Amino acid sequence: MSKVVLGFSGGVDSAVSAVLLQKAGYEVHGLYLDNTDEKTRLEAVEAAARMGIELTVLDVRQELDEKVCTPFCESYLRGETPNPCILCNPAVKFRALLAEADRIGAEQVATGHYARVENGALYKGRPANDQSYMLCRLRREQVARVVLPLGRYEKKEVRALAESFVLPAAHKPDSMEICFVPEKDYVNWIAQRRALPGAGDFVLHGEVVGRHEGIFRYTVGQRKSGLIDGRKVYVSRIDPVHNTVELALWEELFKREVTARDFNWLIDVPQAPIRASVRVRHTKWEEPRCTVTALSGGGVRIECDEPVRAPAPGQSAVLYDGERVLGGGFITDSK
């Protein structure tokens, strides 16, 4: 019987994953990554005990702070829009799972992500709940050891499975917030860690049209409250040097060319331009075809057949060949 280390929180996704892995013949060992409160940890421990799963509890607060929280905070203060899950998966979550697997002699690791791994390649999950975007920075050697039991299911089907398996987690609500930001109040969370920049100007087409309360409160593509000259306006650029938030009309948000840095390829780096499709945010409906050129220094230039809406610096541009994930990098610029 093959051993597998499962990221186990006690929620419906990890609980159903555990049962599916057991039914597939795996010896399941759970790993709980402890970074929240005692109540949440005890719930996971109790859930594992009920299911007969050996569970290791690992305190990851220091690693999370260094590799996710600090970069997340600094990115916001640079006027970017970071995605903490994309930072966490390769650097904390899967790194810890693989270290635990090596410790106990397991060949593979598993999580409850809605994506697929086949023959060492990463693919989309079912459209309604696909989370492949969040896994774009896993390294190829990490992907090669991953099992994703929920890749062929939708969330509603997983809840139905939990009911059929008589799992208490069947009705447990999903966790939607950033795990390390209490009550979703990331502004207060950043304020406790860094001195925040003060108010500055809103600028539309080169003219000052109002005052903002801090660049960290905004993201590219966000609508500004109210109207200007009777029209809705949106954040198009955040300038931390001049402490300005630049605004634009809806039709001005769309860009055809996106540049991304530090691109993590899940295929061999292409030596010539390739065709692909791209997501510039975790969305299900916007994925235009594009031509991609690998740049010196590890970046890529993505030229889209159809313009994409408001690509935000700090977010990830993730490339696909059909359902296969080719990799992802951090957006730096667009035009």
N, C-alpha and C positions, 0 to 999 in steps of 0.2 A: 504494500500500500504506500503510495507516494505521499510525502508530507507537503503541506502548503501552509504558509503563514498568511492569515487573513487580517486585514485592517478591520478591527471589530469595535464598534461604538455601542452596540445594542439597539441601534435603530433598525427600521424595517429593511433597508437595503443590505446592511451587513448581516443581519439575522437570516434573511432569505438566501443570501450568498453562501452562508455557512451550510445550510441544509442542502443546497444544490451541489456544493462541493462534496459533501458527505455522500450524497446519492451517486455522485460520479466516481466514488471510490477513493477519495482523498482522506488522509488523516489530517484534520483541520486543527491548527494551532492559532489562537487569536492573539493579536497585539493591539492593546489600547494605548493610543498616544495621548498622554495626559497633559492638557494645557488649560483646563477650565476649572471647575469647582468640584468639591468632594461629592456632592449629590450626583452629578453626572457620572463621575467615575464609579461610584457604588452601583448605579443603575447598570452600567456596562458589566461590572463584575458579577452582579446577580443574574443578568441575562445569560452570560456565558456559563455560569454554574447550572442554570436550568437546562441549558442545551447540552451539557456535558462536554464543553469545550475548554481545554486548558488555556488560560488567558495570562499573558504577561502584560503588566502595566509599566509603561516607560514614560518618565517625565521628559518632555521635549521642550519645556519652556525656554531654556537657554538657546537651543538650536533655532527655535521658532523666532525668538527675538532677534537673533543675529542674522538669519538668512531670509526672514520674511517681514517681520514687524518693522525693523529699522529701514530696510529698503523701501517698504510700502510708505512709511512716513516721509522719507526723504523725497520719494517720487512725487507725492502730492505737493510738497513745498516747492518742487521744481515746475509746478503747473501741469503735471502729467496725470494720467488716469490709470493707476496700476491695478492689476488683478492678482490678489494675494494667493489664490488657489494655484495659479499657474507658477508662481514662485515656489510655493510649498511642495507641490507634488514631487519634483525631482530631488530637491535639496533637503527635505525633511521627511515627508511621508514615505516615499518609496525607498529612500536611503535607509530609513529605520527598519522597514519591512525586510529589505534584503539583508541587512546586518543581522537581524533576528533569524532569518532563514539560514544564513551561514552558521550561526551559533548552534542551531539545533539540527543541522544537516538536512534542511529542506531545499529542494531544487527550485521551487516556485513560490511566488507571492500572489495575493489576490486582494482586490478591493471591490466595493459595490458600485463602481463607476458604470455609467451607461455608455459603454463603448466596447469594441471587440479587439482581440489580439488573435491573429491567425498566422502561423508560420513566421513568427518574429516581426510581423508588421501590425501597425495600429490602424484600426478602421472605425468609422462612425458606428454609433449605436442606432437604435430606432429613432426616426425623426422627432417624435414627440418629446423625447427626453435625452437626446444625444449629448454626451459630455466629452466627446473626443477633443474639442477645442481646449479643454482644461488640461489635457495630458500632452500637449504639443511639445513640451520641453523635456519629457522623459528621454533619457539617452537610449541609444539602440541596444546597449547591453542590458539596460533595465527592462525595456520592452520584451526582450527575448525571454525573460523569466516570469512574465506577468500572465495571470489568468483573470479574466473578467466575466464572471458567471452571469451577469445581468445584461450582457451586450445584445441579446436577441429579444429582450423584453421591454415593454413600456411600464411606466410606474404603476398604472392601474392594474396591470397584470401581476406585478410583483406584490402589490397589496392583496390581490386575490390569492396568490400563492401563500402568503403569510397566513391568511385565513385558513386555507386548506391544511397548512402545517400546524395550525393551532398555536401560532406564535403571539405572545402578548404584544409584540411590536407592531402587529398588523394595524393598529389604530394610533400608533404614536405619530405625532405631527412631525413634518419635515423641519429640519433646521435650515433656515434661509439666511441668517445673518452671518457676517464675518465672524469666525469662531473666537477671535481674540479681541473683538471690539464689543464691549457690553452695550446692550440695548440699541445697537446699530448707530450709536452716536460717535461716528468717527472723528467729527470736529473736536469734541471734547477729549477724545482719546489722543489725538495729535497734540492738543494744547497741553496735555499732561506730560508730553515728552519733549516738546520743542517750543521755542518762542515763535509765536505766529506773526506773520506780516500783517500790517494794518490795512485800513481801507485804501482804495485806489479808484482809478477812473474806469468807467465803461466807455469804450470807443467804438463808434460806428462809422465806417468809411472815412476814417481819419479825424472825426470830430468827437469831442467829449460829450456824452449824452446822459451822464449820471455818475453815481458813485457806487462801488461794490463794497462788501463788508469783509473781503479777504479772498484771495485767489483760490485757496484750498476749499472753498465752498462750491466750486464750479468745475464742470468738465465739458470738454468740447462736444457739441451737439445738444447740450442742455438748453431748453427754452428759458429765456429771461422772463420774469413775471411782467405783466402789463404790455402795453403797446407803445411803439414809437412811430409817430406820424401815421397812426392808424394801422400799423402792420406788426405782426409777430416778429420777434428777432431771437437769435440763438447765439450761443457761445461758439465762436469759430477759432479762437486762439487765446492762449493764456501766456502772458509775458511776465515771468517772475522778476526779470531785471528791472523793468519799468513799473512793475506792480499794476499792470493793466489787464483788463479782460476785454478782448476784441469781440465785437458782435457782427452778425451777418444775417441776411435774409435766408429763408429756407433754401431757395434754389442755389445759394452761394455755398452751401455746406458740402456739395457733392464734388468729389475729387476722382481723377482718373489714374493718378500715379501716386504710389505709396512707397516710402523707403523704410526699411526695418533694419535694426542692428542686431548683432549677436544672434544670428539665425541658427537654430538647432535643427540640423538636417537628420531626418530618419531614413534617408536614402543616401547613396553616394553623392557628394556635391557635384551638381551638373556643370560640365565644362562649357556648355553653350546654353542659350536661352531655352526654356521649356514652357510648355503649356500646362496650366493648372486652373484651379478655381481658388478663391480666397475668401476668408471671413476676417473682418477687422474688428469684430466683437462677438460675444457669445450670443449668437442669434440663429434662428432657424430659417429665416426667409431671405437673407441677403448673402449671396455667394456667387459673384460674377466670375466668368471666365477671365483669364489673364495670361500675360506673358511675363515670365520671371527670369531675371538675370542675377546670378550670383556675383557679388562684388568683392573686391579685395578687402581684407580686414574683417570678413565674416558677415557682411550685410547682404541685403538683397534689394533689388529694385523691381517693383510690381506694377505693371502697366495693365490696367483693367479695361476690358472691352466695354463695359458699362460703368459709369461712375458709382462709387460707393459713398454712403452718407457719413460725413463727419468722422473720418479716421482720427482717433485721438492719440497723441503722443503718450507712450507708456503702456497703452493697450497692446495686445498681441495681434499680429497678422499671421494667420494660420493657413497653410496651403494644403490643398487636397487634389488627388488624382482620382476622380470618381469618389468612392467612399474611403479610400486610403489616405491617411494623414502623411504628408510629406515632411512636415516640420513647422516650426513657428519662430518668430522673432519679435522684438519690441519696436513698435512704430516710433519713428523719429520725426518724419516729415511727410507732407503730402501736397499735391498741387493738381 
